[in-house]
Amino acid sequence: EEVSQQAASATVDTKNHSGDRSMSKILRRKDKLPRCKMAAYLESMSISSDDNANDASSNSLLEYMKSLPAPATDVELRSLCMFAEDDEGLQLLQVFLKWLTA
């Protein structure tokens, strides 16, 4: 499935960058962190204008979320939007909220 391939291809760049050493490596690199698997489903829903494709993505997202334990769902939701300036993450949250209320 295309969504699974997109999610699996997301990796963290492991090069050592100089910068503020008082900060966690994760926080310094928050703009380089991969998105969660749920983001790939949401991106496919927001990109597609085809209702049938959106229905399939919506069903796939629902099945994926049902398969997750509660802590994993929490991690998925938290990783949709990494920080306040994360425009892509904010858009993903909008798509997720629309999906929840549809």
C-alpha positions as CSV (number, residue, x, y, z in Angstrom):
1,E,0.0,0.0,0.0
2,E,1.3,3.4,-1.0
3,V,0.6,5.0,2.4
4,S,2.6,2.3,4.2
5,Q,5.5,2.8,1.8
6,Q,5.5,6.6,2.4
7,A,5.5,6.1,6.2
8,A,8.2,3.5,6.0
9,S,10.5,5.7,3.9
10,A,10.5,8.5,6.5
11,T,13.9,8.4,8.3
12,V,15.8,10.6,10.7
13,D,18.9,12.3,9.3
14,T,21.8,11.1,11.6
15,K,24.4,13.7,10.7
16,N,26.0,15.5,13.6
17,H,25.0,19.2,13.5
18,S,26.6,22.0,15.5
19,G,24.4,24.2,17.5
20,D,23.1,24.8,21.0
21,R,24.5,21.9,23.0
22,S,22.3,22.6,26.0
23,M,19.3,21.4,24.0
24,S,18.3,17.8,23.4
25,K,19.4,16.5,20.0
26,I,15.8,15.6,19.3
27,L,14.6,19.2,20.0
28,R,17.4,20.7,17.9
29,R,16.3,18.6,15.0
30,K,12.6,18.7,15.4
31,D,12.2,20.0,11.8
32,K,13.9,16.9,10.5
33,L,11.9,14.3,12.5
34,P,9.8,11.9,10.4
35,R,6.0,12.2,10.6
36,C,3.9,9.4,12.0
37,K,2.2,6.8,9.8
38,M,-1.1,8.5,10.4
39,A,0.3,11.5,8.6
40,A,0.7,9.5,5.4
41,Y,-3.0,8.6,5.5
42,L,-4.0,12.2,6.1
43,E,-1.8,13.5,3.4
44,S,-3.3,11.1,0.9
45,M,-6.8,12.3,2.0
46,S,-5.9,16.0,1.6
47,I,-4.2,15.6,-1.8
48,S,-6.8,13.4,-3.5
49,S,-9.9,15.1,-4.9
50,D,-11.4,11.7,-5.7
51,D,-14.2,10.8,-3.2
52,N,-13.6,7.1,-3.7
53,A,-9.9,7.5,-3.0
54,N,-10.7,9.6,0.1
55,D,-13.2,6.9,1.3
56,A,-10.5,4.2,0.9
57,S,-8.0,6.4,2.8
58,S,-10.5,7.2,5.5
59,N,-11.3,3.5,5.9
60,S,-7.6,2.6,6.0
61,L,-6.9,5.3,8.6
62,L,-9.8,4.0,10.7
63,E,-8.5,0.4,10.5
64,Y,-5.0,1.6,11.3
65,M,-6.1,3.6,14.4
66,K,-8.3,0.6,15.6
67,S,-5.2,-1.6,15.5
68,L,-3.2,0.7,17.8
69,P,-3.0,0.5,21.6
70,A,-3.9,3.7,23.4
71,P,-0.2,4.8,24.0
72,A,0.6,4.3,20.4
73,T,-2.4,6.4,19.4
74,D,-1.2,9.1,21.7
75,V,2.2,9.1,20.1
76,E,0.7,9.2,16.6
77,L,-1.5,12.2,17.5
78,R,1.4,14.1,19.2
79,S,3.7,13.6,16.3
80,L,1.2,15.0,13.8
81,C,2.3,18.5,14.8
82,M,5.7,18.9,16.3
83,F,5.7,22.6,17.3
84,A,3.7,25.8,16.9
85,E,5.5,26.9,13.7
86,D,5.0,23.5,12.1
87,D,2.7,24.6,9.2
88,E,2.6,21.2,7.6
89,G,1.7,19.7,11.0
90,L,-1.0,22.2,11.6
91,Q,-2.5,21.4,8.2
92,L,-2.4,17.7,9.1
93,L,-4.3,18.4,12.3
94,Q,-6.9,20.3,10.3
95,V,-7.4,17.3,8.0
96,F,-7.5,15.0,11.1
97,L,-10.2,17.1,12.8
98,K,-12.3,17.3,9.6
99,W,-12.0,13.5,9.3
100,L,-13.1,13.1,13.0
101,T,-16.1,15.3,12.5
102,A,-17.2,13.9,9.1
